């Protein structure tokens, strides 16, 4: 891995981390709202339930008649159940939101660890590029090619042996040209010319 790739990975991870942190802040605010709703609904249910005692007291003192007191208690009881249900729903949403906050917190921590590791890798690569190559396998850094045996041997030979002088160029004699071949003239007449015809006759 090169330093450029490591720096690019750091930039991308940091950008993602910033966005996740923004989502985490929003999730925390939503969690606080749900916690407030849960507490408010349950507290309202307790207050409504306490009103049932006043209905019984008024019924005992004769301020309310029995049918009226019965109707009042029925609707107050419905209010208590409704508030308890709303508080339970808020509690369920709060539990879900708590899990979301924990997940985003772990994601931010993981992204931060990735950035720190990439910074360490980039620093190690820069240090390895600045330092001479090491022959020990334990000292090698990830992303840096190890020194081969052939490279070590050539480096040792270059240091130990003096630079050999270049050999003098050897003069090669020019090739001897072969004598030209004699020209052979061919007669355009055939074997049977006029003379041969006359002698045959």
C-alpha positions in Angstrom: 0.0 0.0 0.0 1.3 3.4 -0.9 1.1 6.6 1.2 -1.3 8.1 -1.2 -3.7 5.3 -0.8 -3.4 5.4 2.9 -4.1 9.2 3.0 -7.1 8.7 0.6 -8.5 6.0 2.9 -8.1 8.3 5.9 -9.9 11.2 4.2 -12.8 8.9 3.1 -13.1 7.3 6.6 -13.0 10.7 8.3 -15.8 12.0 6.0 -17.9 9.0 6.8 -17.1 9.4 10.5 -18.3 13.0 10.5 -21.6 12.0 8.9 -22.0 9.1 11.4 -21.3 11.5 14.3 -24.0 13.9 13.0 -26.4 10.9 12.9 -25.3 10.0 16.5 -26.1 13.5 17.8 -29.6 13.3 16.2 -30.2 9.9 17.7 -29.2 11.1 21.1 -31.6 14.0 20.9 -34.4 11.6 19.8 -33.5 9.4 22.8 -33.9 12.3 25.2 -37.3 13.1 23.7 -38.5 9.5 24.1 -37.2 9.4 27.7 -39.2 12.6 28.4 -42.3 11.2 26.8 -42.1 7.9 28.8 -41.6 9.8 32.1 -44.5 12.2 31.2 -47.0 9.5 30.3 -46.3 7.4 33.3 -46.5 10.4 35.6 -49.8 11.5 34.0 -51.2 7.9 34.6 -50.3 8.2 38.3 -52.0 11.6 38.6 -55.1 10.3 36.8 -55.2 7.2 39.0 -55.0 9.4 42.1 -58.2 11.1 41.0 -60.1 7.9 41.6 -59.6 8.4 45.3 -61.3 11.8 45.2 -64.3 10.2 43.4 -64.6 7.7 46.2 -64.3 10.4 48.8 -67.0 12.6 47.1 -69.2 9.5 46.8 -68.8 8.8 50.5 -69.6 12.4 51.5 -72.7 12.4 49.3 -71.4 15.0 46.9 -71.8 12.5 44.0 -74.5 10.0 43.3 -73.6 6.4 42.6 -74.4 6.4 38.9 -72.4 9.6 38.3 -69.5 8.4 40.4 -69.5 5.1 38.4 -69.3 7.0 35.1 -66.6 9.3 36.3 -64.5 6.4 37.5 -65.0 4.5 34.2 -63.6 7.4 32.2 -60.8 8.2 34.6 -59.8 4.6 34.5 -59.8 4.7 30.7 -57.5 7.7 30.9 -55.1 5.9 33.2 -55.0 2.9 30.8 -54.4 5.2 27.8 -51.6 7.0 29.5 -50.0 3.8 30.6 -50.1 2.4 27.0 -48.6 5.6 25.7 -45.8 5.4 28.3 -45.2 1.8 27.4 -44.9 2.6 23.7 -42.5 5.4 24.5 -40.5 2.9 26.6 -40.3 0.5 23.7 -39.2 3.3 21.3 -36.7 4.4 23.9 -35.2 0.9 24.0 -34.9 0.8 20.2 -33.4 4.3 20.1 -30.9 3.3 22.8 -29.7 0.4 20.6 -29.4 2.8 17.7 -27.3 5.2 19.7 -25.0 2.3 20.9 -24.6 1.1 17.3 -23.7 4.6 16.0 -21.3 5.0 18.9 -19.5 1.8 18.1 -19.4 2.8 14.4 -17.7 6.1 15.3 -15.2 4.3 17.5 -14.4 1.8 14.7 -14.0 4.5 12.1 -11.7 6.4 14.5 -9.6 3.2 15.0 -9.3 2.8 11.2 -8.0 6.3 10.8 -5.4 5.9 13.5 -4.3 2.6 12.0 -4.0 4.2 8.6 -1.9 7.0 10.0 0.4 4.5 11.6 0.7 2.6 8.3 1.5 5.8 6.4 4.1 6.8 9.0 5.7 3.3 8.8 5.8 3.4 5.0 7.5 6.8 5.0 10.0 5.5 7.6 10.7 2.4 5.6 11.2 4.4 2.4 13.6 6.7 4.1 15.6 3.9 5.8 17.9 1.4 4.0 16.3 -1.9 3.2 16.6 -4.4 6.0 17.6 -8.1 5.6 15.6 -9.2 8.7 12.1 -10.3 7.8 10.8 -9.0 11.2 11.9 -5.5 10.4 10.0 -5.4 7.1 7.0 -3.1 6.9 3.7 -4.0 5.2 3.4 -2.5 1.7 7.2 -2.4 1.1 8.6 -5.1 -1.2 11.3 -7.2 0.5 14.8 -7.3 -0.8 15.5 -10.4 -2.9 18.6 -12.6 -2.6 19.7 -11.6 -6.0 19.5 -7.9 -5.1 21.6 -8.5 -2.0 24.2 -10.4 -3.9 24.5 -7.8 -6.6 24.8 -5.1 -3.9 27.5 -7.0 -2.1 29.5 -7.6 -5.3 29.2 -4.0 -6.3 30.7 -2.9 -3.0 33.4 -5.6 -2.7 34.7 -5.8 -6.3 36.2 -2.7 -8.0 34.6 -1.6 -11.2 36.1 -3.5 -14.0 37.5 -1.6 -16.9 35.6 -1.9 -20.1 37.3 -4.2 -22.6 39.0 -2.6 -25.6 37.1 -3.0 -28.8 38.5 -5.8 -31.0 39.1 -4.8 -34.6 37.6 -7.3 -37.0 39.1 -7.5 -40.5 36.8 -6.6 -43.3 35.6 -9.6 -45.3 37.5 -10.3 -48.6 35.3 -9.8 -51.6 35.1 -12.8 -54.0 36.4 -12.3 -57.6 33.6 -11.6 -60.0 32.3 -14.6 -62.0 33.1 -14.7 -65.8 30.3 -13.6 -68.0 28.9 -16.4 -70.2 27.4 -15.3 -73.5 24.7 -17.4 -74.9 23.9 -17.4 -78.6 20.4 -16.5 -79.5 20.5 -18.9 -82.5 19.5 -22.5 -82.0 21.7 -25.5 -82.7 20.2 -25.9 -86.1 21.3 -22.7 -88.0 21.5 -22.0 -91.8 24.9 -23.7 -92.1 23.7 -26.9 -90.5 20.7 -26.9 -92.8 23.0 -26.4 -95.9 25.3 -29.2 -94.9 22.5 -31.5 -94.2 21.1 -30.9 -97.6 
